[in-house]
Every structure is written in C-alpha cells, then in structure tokens.
Amino acid sequence: MNDFFSVFTDCLKESLLIIFIIFLLMVCIELLVLRFKKNLIDLSVRNRYYAYVISSLFGFIPGCVGMFAMDSLYMAGLLSFGGLVSTMLASIGDEIAILFSLVIRGDISVHSSSILLLVLFVLGIIGGISADWIAKKMKLKFSDKCLIEIHEIDHSFSFYHFFRHHILEHIIKKHIWKIFAWIFATLLLMSFSKDIIGNITWQGAHPLVMILLAALIGLIPMSGPGTIFFFMFAQGSIPFSVLLTNCIVQDGHGMLPILGFSFHDALKIKIFNLIFGLLVGTALLFFGF
C-alpha cells in the first residue's frame, strides 16, 4: 500500500510539473498564432507549393488552432486534399507540448526531438504532394466545399479577452485537463508495468507489432493516446521508428471538424496516413532506427 501511495504521489508531482510547462508553452503559442496566423494563411493560399510547407508548419502548433485553421481552408475549398494531409502528417496534436516538456526536463535530447520534428516536417510536404498526385491519378472524389467557421479567433489583445476566451475557455477547459489526465494515467501505467514493457519490447519481432500498434492507436481522432509512446521512447523502451509511426498517423483533434464535414474525406485522409506511416516506420525499423 505504501509503495502504491509513493508511486501515485511521484506520478502526480511529475504530471503537475509537466502540465505546468505545457500550459506556459500553449499560452505562448496561442499569442504567436493570434499575431501571425493571417499572414501565414494568406501565404499558403497564394501558392500551391507554399501550401504544403505552411500546412506542415501549422501542424506543429499545439492544440487545435493550427489544424482547425487548415481545416477551415480545406472546407472553404482553399486548400487541397494533399495540403490538409500535410498538416495531419506533420501534426502530433497536444503531444508536441509534451515532447517539449520532456526536452526541457532532459528526458529526451534536443537532438532527438529536432530530428523527429524535422522528419515530420519533410514527410508532411512529401506526403501532401504524394496525396494530391495519387488523388489525381485515381480520380478520387471529394465533398463539395463551403465556408465553415471552425475556430473563431478575435484579434483583440486586451488582457481580459485573452484570459477568458483563449486561456480559460480554450486552453484550460478544452485541453489542459485532458492532457493532464492522459499524462498522469500514462505515468502510472509506465510505473507499474515498465519492467514488463521493457522485457516485451525487445523480444523477437515485437518492434513490428509495436509499429502496428502505434499506427492503430494513431487512428484515434484525439490527443492523448499517443502520449505513452513519448514516455516509452524517453525510457528507451521503443525505437525511433515506433514513435515516428504514431506521430505520422495521429493528428490530435484536427480530424474532428473534417469528420463532421465529410466522413468520406476524413476516411481517405486516415487511410493515406495509416499506409504512409506503416511504410515509413517499417522502412526505418528495417534500417535499424
């Protein structure tokens, strides 16, 4: 009983520290997006190839702001299927804030995190271009587009407005408590099963099973489930290829508006990302990563 209480307390303290770091990061990101979002969106609409680059960059924004912005462009007919795929491939949802917090704590090296983000950025561009090419060759049909307001952002920078609508209503009520719950649950799970996980991970062909599991968990249209792969990677329990596979396939909450707009469009995106993630992850594992 004492051991359980000790582990529970340690996990709670660690979760609170991580969520505090994530909260500060998300507030800073929210301010930056409010300031520069319109400029970046204008640039992405102006040129198709810029769109793949900008879409991948928007995928890095923690929370739903960046992905919902690209969702809005797609539903308005201003962003191609491949452009939206770029965002979803590059995005790891709220887990990017968890990655940053683990880097700040020294659990994951700056080198490893930089490689992960760079690879996701490049794969987002490559995947987006490939998705549009495949869609054209296969003559895929997509839903008619219309202007839908998904995530309205007032550009007023009054303190009261920013605190109420962006910190309280958005970050705290929609994200922080959910992220905290996933972090705490993940840390508890890792603490009570790390010996079992460590032994299973490296037995025979298990990394291939982990890649498949990482991809399947990535299909869940919400942030949180992929958290466990970041902690396992930080502990050295899984190779880079497994973490990358989950990051490629998952897209946080970014798919939810598209599911509401067109289930068939969302299904095409998830199928492409699933196949793309499995191919990339398996190839990297084959080469020892």
C-alpha positions in Angstrom: 0.0 0.0 0.0 2.8 2.4 0.9 4.6 1.6 -2.4 1.4 2.4 -4.3 0.9 5.7 -2.5 4.6 6.6 -3.1 4.3 5.8 -6.9 0.9 7.6 -7.0 2.4 10.7 -5.4 5.5 10.7 -7.6 3.5 10.4 -10.7 1.1 13.2 -9.6 4.1 15.6 -8.9 5.7 14.7 -12.2 2.4 15.2 -14.0 1.8 18.6 -12.4 5.3 19.7 -13.4 4.9 18.6 -17.0 1.4 20.2 -17.3 2.7 23.5 -15.9 5.4 23.5 -18.6 2.8 22.6 -21.3 0.5 25.3 -20.1 3.1 28.0 -20.4 4.1 26.7 -23.9 0.5 26.7 -25.1 -0.1 30.3 -23.9 3.0 31.5 -25.8 1.9 29.6 -28.9 -1.6 31.0 -28.7 -0.2 34.5 -28.6 2.0 33.8 -31.6 -0.8 32.3 -33.6 -3.1 35.3 -32.9 -0.4 37.6 -34.1 0.8 35.8 -37.3 -2.0 33.4 -38.3 -3.5 35.7 -41.0 -0.1 36.3 -42.7 0.7 32.6 -42.9 -2.7 31.6 -44.2 -2.5 34.3 -46.9 0.9 32.9 -47.9 -0.4 29.4 -48.1 -3.4 30.3 -50.3 -1.2 32.3 -52.7 0.9 29.4 -54.0 0.1 25.6 -54.0 3.6 24.6 -53.1 3.8 27.1 -50.3 0.6 25.5 -49.0 2.4 22.2 -48.3 5.1 24.0 -46.4 2.8 26.2 -44.4 0.4 23.3 -43.8 3.2 21.3 -42.3 4.3 24.2 -40.1 0.7 24.7 -38.9 0.7 21.0 -37.9 3.3 21.8 -35.2 1.1 24.2 -33.3 0.0 22.6 -30.0 -3.8 22.4 -29.5 -6.4 22.8 -32.3 -5.7 26.3 -33.5 -3.3 25.5 -36.4 -5.1 22.3 -37.6 -8.5 24.0 -37.4 -7.2 26.9 -39.5 -6.2 24.4 -42.2 -9.5 22.5 -41.8 -11.3 25.8 -42.4 -9.3 26.4 -45.6 -9.9 22.9 -46.8 -13.7 23.1 -46.2 -13.7 26.5 -47.9 -12.0 25.0 -51.0 -8.8 27.0 -50.5 -6.6 24.0 -49.5 -6.2 20.8 -51.5 -6.6 17.3 -50.1 -2.8 17.0 -50.1 -2.4 20.3 -48.3 -4.6 19.0 -45.5 -2.7 15.7 -45.5 0.5 17.7 -44.9 -1.0 19.2 -41.8 -2.2 15.9 -40.4 1.1 14.1 -41.2 3.2 16.8 -39.5 0.9 17.2 -36.5 1.2 15.3 -33.3 -1.5 17.2 -31.6 -1.1 18.3 -28.0 1.7 15.7 -27.7 4.1 18.2 -29.2 3.8 20.2 -26.0 4.6 17.0 -24.1 7.6 16.5 -26.3 8.9 20.0 -25.5 8.3 19.5 -21.7 10.3 16.2 -21.8 13.1 18.0 -23.7 13.1 20.8 -21.0 13.3 18.1 -18.3 16.2 16.4 -20.1 14.3 13.1 -20.6 14.6 13.4 -24.4 17.6 15.1 -26.1 17.3 18.2 -28.1 19.0 16.3 -31.0 16.4 13.5 -31.0 13.4 15.9 -30.8 14.9 18.1 -33.5 15.3 15.1 -35.8 11.7 14.0 -35.1 10.2 17.4 -35.9 12.4 17.9 -39.0 11.5 14.4 -40.3 7.8 15.1 -39.7 8.0 18.4 -41.4 9.7 16.9 -44.5 7.3 13.9 -44.5 4.4 16.3 -44.3 5.5 18.0 -47.5 6.3 14.8 -49.3 3.1 13.1 -48.2 1.0 16.1 -49.2 2.4 16.2 -52.7 2.1 12.4 -53.0 -1.5 12.5 -51.7 -2.6 15.1 -54.3 -0.8 13.1 -57.1 -2.5 9.9 -56.0 -5.9 11.6 -55.7 -5.4 12.9 -59.3 -4.3 9.6 -60.7 -7.1 7.7 -59.0 -9.6 10.4 -59.8 -10.8 10.4 -56.2 -14.0 12.3 -55.5 -14.3 14.7 -52.5 -17.2 16.5 -50.9 -18.3 19.9 -52.1 -16.6 22.7 -50.1 -18.2 25.5 -48.2 -17.1 28.2 -45.8 -17.4 26.9 -42.3 -16.2 28.8 -39.2 -14.5 26.3 -37.0 -12.4 28.2 -34.5 -13.1 31.9 -34.3 -10.2 34.0 -33.0 -10.7 37.6 -32.1 -7.5 39.6 -32.7 -8.1 41.8 -29.7 -5.2 41.6 -27.3 -7.0 43.0 -24.3 -5.9 41.1 -21.2 -9.5 40.2 -20.2 -10.4 38.9 -23.6 -7.2 36.8 -23.9 -7.6 35.3 -20.4 -11.3 34.5 -20.8 -11.5 33.2 -24.4 -8.0 31.9 -25.0 -6.6 30.8 -21.7 -9.7 29.8 -19.7 -12.2 28.8 -22.4 -9.7 27.3 -24.9 -6.5 26.1 -23.2 -7.8 25.2 -19.7 -11.3 23.9 -20.4 -10.6 22.2 -23.8 -7.0 21.0 -23.4 -5.1 21.1 -20.2 -7.3 18.9 -18.0 -7.5 16.2 -20.8 -3.7 16.4 -21.3 -3.1 16.1 -17.6 -5.4 13.1 -17.3 -3.5 11.3 -20.1 -0.1 12.2 -18.7 -1.0 11.0 -15.2 -2.6 7.8 -16.5 0.4 7.2 -18.7 3.0 7.7 -15.9 1.0 5.4 -13.6 0.9 2.8 -16.3 4.6 3.1 -17.1 5.5 3.0 -13.4 3.6 -0.2 -12.7 4.4 -2.0 -15.9 7.8 -0.7 -17.0 9.6 -4.0 -16.3 7.0 -5.9 -18.3 7.0 -3.4 -21.1 10.8 -3.3 -21.2 11.1 -7.1 -21.5 8.3 -7.5 -24.1 9.5 -4.6 -26.3 12.8 -6.2 -27.4 11.7 -9.9 -27.7 12.0 -11.2 -31.3 9.9 -9.3 -33.9 8.0 -7.3 -31.3 9.1 -3.9 -32.6 7.0 -4.7 -35.7 4.0 -5.4 -33.5 4.7 -2.1 -31.8 4.8 -0.3 -35.1 1.4 -1.7 -36.0 0.0 -0.8 -32.5 1.5 2.7 -32.8 -0.3 3.1 -36.1 -3.6 1.8 -34.9 -3.6 4.0 -31.8 -2.8 6.9 -34.1 -6.1 6.4 -35.8 -7.9 7.6 -32.7 -9.1 11.2 -33.6 -7.9 12.9 -30.4 -4.8 14.0 -28.5 -3.6 11.8 -25.6 -3.4 8.2 -26.6 0.0 8.7 -28.2 1.4 10.1 -25.0 2.6 6.7 -23.9 5.0 6.4 -26.9 6.8 9.6 -25.9 7.4 8.3 -22.4 8.4 4.9 -23.7 10.8 6.5 -26.1 12.2 8.7 -23.3 12.9 5.5 -21.3 14.5 3.8 -24.2 11.8 1.1 -24.4 10.9 1.6 -28.1 13.0 2.6 -31.1 12.6 5.9 -33.0 10.6 4.2 -35.8 7.8 3.2 -33.5 7.4 6.8 -32.1 7.6 8.2 -35.6 4.9 5.9 -36.9 2.5 7.0 -34.2 3.3 10.7 -34.9 2.7 10.3 -38.6 -0.7 8.5 -38.3 -2.2 10.5 -35.4 -3.5 14.1 -35.8 -4.8 15.1 -32.4 -8.2 16.8 -32.6 -7.5 18.0 -36.1 -9.6 15.3 -37.8 -12.8 16.0 -35.8 -14.0 19.0 -37.9 -13.4 17.0 -41.1 -15.3 14.0 -39.7 -18.2 16.4 -39.1 -17.8 17.9 -42.6 -17.3 14.8 -44.6 -16.8 11.3 -43.2 -15.6 10.1 -46.6 -12.9 12.8 -46.9 -11.7 12.1 -43.4 -11.6 8.3 -44.2 -9.4 9.0 -47.2 -7.0 11.1 -45.2 -6.7 8.5 -42.4 -6.2 5.6 -44.8 -3.5 7.5 -46.6 -1.8 8.5 -43.3 -2.1 4.9 -42.0 -0.4 3.4 -45.1 2.2 6.1 -45.2 3.0 5.7 -41.5 3.3 2.0 -41.7 5.6 2.2 -44.8 7.9 4.8 -43.3 8.0 3.2 -39.8 8.7 -0.3 -41.2 11.4 1.0 -43.5 13.2 2.9 -40.7 13.0 -0.2 -38.5 14.5 -2.3 -41.2 17.5 0.1 -41.3 17.9 -0.1 -37.6 16.2 3.1 -36.4 
